Amino acid sequence: MKLNIVITGGAGFIGSHVVRLFVNKYPEYNIINLDKLTYAGNLANLKDVEDKPNYKFVKMDICDFDAFLKLMQDEKIDGIIHLAAESHVDRSIKDPFTFARTNVMGTLSLLQAAKLYWESLPERYEGKRFYHISTDEVYGALEMTNPEGIKPPFTTTASSSEHHLAYGKDFFYETTKYQPHSPYSASKASSDHFVRAFHDTYGMPTIVTNCSNNYGPYQFPEKLIPLFINNIRHRKPLPVYGKGENVRDWLYVEDHARAIDTIFHKGRIAETYNIGGFNEWKNIDIIKTVINTVDRLLGRPEGADMDLITYVTDRLGHDARYAIDSTKLQKELGWEPSLQFEEGIEKTVKWYLDNQAWMDNVTSGDYQKYYEDMYDKR
């Protein structure tokens, strides 16, 4: 079956992994990577697939309704996998308007364009799909009833939820009430509601997934793990919010890409699926694991860089704990994470240490100017 699929935000961290997976796994599909190439979009993430015959890049703002509608019509789009978003909480606190514009109005622009195009076809919505990727942060925060938790490393299997409740007595389900606490999560919650409303009002075939924290190769180095890997390498301070006690559920990015593939093809219309890694970790424990791993791989004594940890004033509205229950996804569609954090962080640290040129290019900003010049001249 031949499909024409748009992946928005495909030059970003998660998006580039999804684009790569679809381009390589489905040569019969036409994959269009649509990205505005903001600071977080980097086409160097996809150099290994940029010459594939079933891959095409389009530089576009998802808020440009007219341009996206024309793209839908010209490329005869069957499916949209929507990852494009502003996603950094600290940036949202400083500039909430940008988050509302991109995450809310951008999503609405895509939905309305898809609606108009698909409803103009004889088959209307048959064989079409709008898949919206969201975050676990829309659910708010979970209570931390066991602050000491179960200390990593965990010994349970990836599909076991036993250690998943290491720090509390509950986790996020697909039915959990929305309680966003930051401008970022509020903007994502709003976009989720618009996606579901387009199904309920117009019958659009939509799916929403809410995912836990991702890590792995090609992540923009404002995020905790790549930032700290780079800082450790260069012996720079490691800023830790508060006491580092906040708990997050971590998922290796390639496992998330596999989940998106599975849900896009097999998920039920109008359903929500939570995607989590069964990996609850305190920030401070993650940081210590990253330090030990980087030190060992650089030939330094393990723990030699613990002195780089610098505690800073906590983030405004910093949620204490997130934890995702992925049971529905596992039972219905057979997906489960392939890696535990200890395995995933080893692969991740090795990648960043082996790709220092990529890191230097990103941190210097050179990557952005190169691709901006390339596409602005077209």
N, C-alpha and C positions, 0 to 999 in steps of 0.2 A: 504494500500500500504506500503510495506516495503522498507525503504531507508537506505543506509549506508552513513552517513554524517560525514565529518571531520570538526571540529570547531578549527581553529588555534588560539592560544592565549587564550585558554579556561580556563587557570588558572589565568588570569588577571582580572581586575576589571569588564569591560563590558562583556568579554568573559565568566566569571564564571556565570553571570546572564543568558546569552544565553544558556549555557550548561544546567544549572538547569531547565530552562523553557522547552527545547527540551526533556530532559531525562524524566521529569515528565509528560509532555503533550502528548508525542508520544512514548508509551512503545513499539510500533511495529518497531520503528526505532532503528538502532544501531548507537550510538553517540560516536565518537572517539574524545577525547580531546587531541589535539596535542600542546605541549608547551615546550619551551626550559628551562623553569624555571629560567629565569633571575631574577634580583632583584624584578621585578614587578609581577612575577608569584608565586602564593601561593596556593598549593593544599588544605590548610586548608579552603579556600573559598568554597570548594565543599565536605566537609565531610558528608553532609546530603545526597549526591547521590553517593558516591564512591563505595557503595556496590550494586547498582542497576544492574540488569542483562543486561540492554541495554546500559551500560556505560563502556567505556574503556579509560584509560589514556596512552598516548605514549609520552615519553620524546624525543624531536627531535628539531633540528634547521631547520627552514624553508629554509635555504640556502643549506641544504644538499640534493641536487637534487636526487642523486641515492637512498638515503634512502626513500625519499618521493615517488618516482616512485614505488619502491617496495611495500610501504604501499598501494598505490592506487591499485596495482595489487592484493596484498594479501587480502585486505579487500573489494575489488570490490566496490570502492567508487563511489557513484552516485552524491554527492553534496559536495561542499566546501564552508564553511562560513568563510571568511578570516578576522580575527581581529588582528592577531599577528602583533605588530608594536612597535617600539620605539616611544614614544609620548610626552615626556616632552621637552618643548621648550628650557628651560635653558640648559638642557643636550645637545641638538642639537647644540646650540651655542658654547659649549665647545668642542664637539666631533662630527662634522658632518659626519665623515667617517662611524661611527657605524650606523647612521641613513640611509645613502645611502646603506650600505650593507644589513641591515635588511629590510628596507621598500621598496627598489627598487629591489635589487637582490633577496631578499627572495620572493617577490611577483612574479618575473619573473620565479624563480625556480618552484613555485607551478603551475603557468600557463603552463609552458612547460611540466611538468610531467603530468598534467591533460590532456593536448592536446594529448600527445603520448599514454596514456592509453585509453582515450575515443575513439580516432581514430582507435585503434586496435580492437574495439568491433564491432560485426555485426551491432548493432543499432547505432553505433557511438555516436553522441551527443543527441540522443533522450532520454528524461527524465533526462538529466544531467543539472547541474547548478553550475556556479562559481560566488559566491556573495562576492563582495569586499566592506568592510566597510572603508570609508574615513572620512574626517573632513571638516568642513566649513572653516578652515584656508587656504585651497587652493585658495579660492576666494580673498584673500587679506584683505582689510579693507574697511568698509563703512564710508561715511562722517557723522560726528555728527553735524547736523544742529540745534539741539535743546539741547544744553548741560545741561540745567536744567531738561529737560525731564518731564515725568509724574511720580510723586513720588509714590513709592510703599507704602502700599500694593495696588495691582490692584483689581478692582472690576469686570472686565469683565470675561467672561467664558473662559475655557481652549481653546475652539475652535475658539474664537474670535481673530481677528488680530488687533483690535482697539489699544490696548496698545503696540502691537508689534512694532509700529513705534514711540514709545515714544521719542526716541532720534534722529531720523533722518527721511528722506523722502523716503528712499528706503531700500530694503533688498536683501539678496542673493536668486537668483532663480537658477533652474537647468541649465539655459542657461547663467548664469553670467560668464564672462571671468575669466580665472585663472590668478591670480597675487600673487603667494606665496611670503612671505616676510622673512621667517625664514628657516634655513636648514631643520627643521622638516616639515614645510608645503611644501617646495620644494620637499622633498623626497616623501611625500604623493601624490603630484600632478603628479610626474613622475610615480608612481605606478598606479595611476588612468589611465594615458595615455596608459600604457602597457596593462591594462585589456581591455580597449576599443579597442586597436589595435588587440588583439587576437580575438575579435569578428569580426572586420572588415576584417581581413586578413584570418582567418581560419574558421570563422563561429562558434566559441565557444560561448555557451549560457552564457553570462555574465550579471551581474547587478552591478551597483555602487550606493552606498548611501553616502551622505555627511551629517554628523550630527553635532549639536551644542554641547556645553560643557555638559558633564554628571556629575551627583553627586548621592550619595547614599551609601549604605553599601558596604564594602569590597574594597573601593578605597584606593590605596596606599598613605600613608600620606606624600608624597611630594607635593601633589595637594592641592589647596587652602583650600577647606572646611574641609577635615579630619585633615590637618595640623593645622588649626586654632582651631578646636574643641579640639584637644589634647593640644595645647599650652595654651588655655584658662583654661582648667582643671588644668594644672600645673603652671598657672600664669607665662608663658613665653611670650616674645615679639611676636607681630604679625606684621611681615614685609610686608609693603604695597608698591608696586611699584608706584613711582611718587606721585600723589595726590589721587590715587585710582579712577580716573575718567573713566578708560576704561570700556566699556560696552560689556557684553557677554550675549548670549541667553542660558538659562539653561534648561536641560531636566533631569527628574528623570530616573535613569538607568533602572528600570523595564519597564518604558514606551518605552525606546529605544529597549529593548529586545523584547517587543511585536511588535514593528514596524519591527524588523528584521524577526521575525516569519511570519508576514503578507506578507512582501515583498518576502521572500524566496519562499513562497507557491503561491502567487498570482501576484507578480510583473511581468511586461512585459520584455522579454529578450531585452538586449541592451539599456535599459532605465536607467536613473538616477533619484533617488528620494532624495529630501532633507528632513531631519528629524530634526524638531526643537520643542521647548517647548512653543513657544509664551510667552517667559519670558525674556525680556530684563532687565538686572539689571546692575547698576554701581558696580564695585568691592567694593567700600567703603560702599555702601548700603547693599550688601550681608554680608560683614564683620560685620557691626553693627547688622544686623538681627541675625547672628550666635552668636554674643556675648550675645545679649539679651536672646536668646533661651537657650544657655548653662547656663547662670547665673540663669535663672528661674528654669531650671530643676535640677540644683545643689543646689537650695535653697539660692542662693545669691541674693542680690538686683539687679533687671534688670539694665544693664548698668554699673555695678560695675567694670567690666574689660575693659571699654573703654580706660583706661589709658595704656593698653598693646599695642595699635596701635602705630607702629613705621614706619614712612615714610622713604623709602630707594631709592637709585638711580634707575631710571626707567630702565626696561629691554631694551636691544638693539632691535631696529626694532619693538617696541611694538605697535601692531595694535590698533587703537582707538576703533573700534566698529565692532561687528559681529551681524548679525540678520538673521535668516533663515525663508524663506517662505515655509511652508509645505502644501500649498493648493493642489498641485498635488497629494500628498500622501493621503490626506484626501478625495478628490473628487473621485480618481480612486479606492482606496482600502479600504476606510472607517476607517482608523486609525486616532486617535487624542490623545493628551496627557490626562492622567487621573487626574494629579495633578498639581496645581499651586505651585509656589516655597514655599509659606508660609506653605502649607501642607507637601510638600516633605521635607523641611528642618527640620520640627518638627520630622518626622519619622527618618530622617537621624541622627540628633543629638541624639535622644533616642537610636538608634542602637549603635552608637559609645560609648556612656556613659554606655550602658548595656554590651558592649563587650570589656571592657578595657583589658582583657587578650589577645584578638586578636591583639589589638593595641600594647600592650607591646611586644608581640611576633614578630611583624613586625618591630617595631622601634629598637629592640635589634638585629635583624638579625637572631635570632634563627630558625625561620621558614624555612629559606633558607638552612641552614646546615642540618636540620632534613631530608628534602625531597631530597636534593642532595645526602646525604649518602644512603637513602633508595633506590634510583633508580640507583645510580652509582654502587651499589653492585649487581645489578641484571645481 
